Amino acid sequence: MRPQTSIIFDLDGTLTDSVYQNVAAWKEALDSENIPLAMWRIHRKIGMSGGLMLKTLSRETGLTISPEQAKKLSDKHAQAYEALQGQIIALPGAVELLNTLTEEGVQWCIATSGGVDTASINLKALKLNAKDINLITRDDVKYGKPDPDLFLAAAQKMDVAIEECLVIGDAVWDMLAARRCKATGIGLLSGGYDRGELERAGALRVYEDPLSLLHHLDEVASRP
Amino acid sequence: MRPQTSIIFDLDGTLTDSVYQNVAAWKEALDSENIPLAMWRIHRKIGMSGGLMLKTLSRETGLTISPEQAKKLSDKHAQAYEALQGQIIALPGAVELLNTLTEEGVQWCIATSGGVDTASINLKALKLNAKDINLITRDDVKYGKPDPDLFLAAAQKMDVAIEECLVIGDAVWDMLAARRCKATGIGLLSGGYDRGELERAGALRVYEDPLSLLHHLDEVASRP
């Protein structure tokens, strides 16, 4: 039997140009709680589960973030992100890539560390509706990335073996989570991380954006 | 004679937490001219001279940007950046680092690819006044980074040999320009680029931010 590739996509920074808005929204939330944090440190944590992100940031900065404050920060982030939704558009090639996979009968699923609300903003930019596609959000699993739960749930949803899945992501956390469940990580530069960061976290290959992945898909996916 | 180190600083992303606002301001300007460009591509060009940045972007995207449109984009960027100036603060350790150098009698100069207007916004965040310090801006030289003109002018202003200067910067363009004039490039992660990108562009050492540089200054600078 030839292996048959199925594809799991991260959403933010992988299919939509939304990482920088996500950074700005976290910055606004943290500022409003008087937690001073440089933008680059926030950027490097995007794509993690929100809870784990706050835990890591509090460890790095030595600040204590109570569960109540974490809830407040998360709500403020969601509000601020919503206010920026008009800026969020599909990355070049994202829509074409998904359509091509669907036409060729390749199964795909979107697995995001964000909740349904945040995901909906990004899906709108892709002209997709949550209920028409395979979608796993933070609300479906116990732990977000870099735990592999989201990707395992995505494979289960598609009824395929996780070992046959490509995980397409822009963040180190996607690549680590992919490696942790024996999926194959493929990095994209479109979230603003460097090729080296993604490769060091286990990416087999790194492409610029969804368009570039579409042009090189045969390098990493089985032919249907 | 022991070599005596003088220090040339980039400004945006090196002393102030302003790269992400700079990216947002360019995005706003480009959107207003209907030039679609993903945020990560803009981010990777920050720190270049504005003119060269537009030239490079137009080459990469295949779009033609006329000199008139370039002027309009540059003006819109300056406006948008000014609107975001309330968000711009000093990076951790920036003020302490400059004060320490001054106290120890180490000469320093700020050399930025931005014009005087943009520089003033960042200097305000550092509680510095353009006329009280050694400052070289885009307006003082023929070419911005990655040409070495800004750094050569900075060394001249301090009346020191460029070979004895450290160039502290967060962008690949700072490191390339430093190497091109035989200064020693020291990278900071605070602009959101990866250690690997900076090292591949010639950084001798890479630190997290000005605070981390202050803590490790003896690794790279002569003792006064």
HADDOCK unambig.tbl for C-alpha pairs under 7 A between the chains (distance, minus, plus):
assign (segid A and resid 17 and name CA) (segid B and resid 38 and name CA) 6.40 0.50 0.50
assign (segid A and resid 17 and name CA) (segid B and resid 39 and name CA) 6.87 0.50 0.50
assign (segid A and resid 38 and name CA) (segid B and resid 17 and name CA) 6.39 0.50 0.50
assign (segid A and resid 38 and name CA) (segid B and resid 91 and name CA) 6.98 0.50 0.50
assign (segid A and resid 39 and name CA) (segid B and resid 17 and name CA) 6.88 0.50 0.50
assign (segid A and resid 40 and name CA) (segid B and resid 190 and name CA) 5.76 0.50 0.50
assign (segid A and resid 40 and name CA) (segid B and resid 191 and name CA) 6.25 0.50 0.50
assign (segid A and resid 40 and name CA) (segid B and resid 192 and name CA) 4.66 0.50 0.50
assign (segid A and resid 91 and name CA) (segid B and resid 38 and name CA) 6.99 0.50 0.50
assign (segid A and resid 190 and name CA) (segid B and resid 40 and name CA) 5.75 0.50 0.50
assign (segid A and resid 191 and name CA) (segid B and resid 40 and name CA) 6.26 0.50 0.50
assign (segid A and resid 192 and name CA) (segid B and resid 40 and name CA) 4.68 0.50 0.50
assign (segid A and resid 194 and name CA) (segid B and resid 194 and name CA) 6.03 0.50 0.50
assign (segid A and resid 196 and name CA) (segid B and resid 196 and name CA) 6.27 0.50 0.50
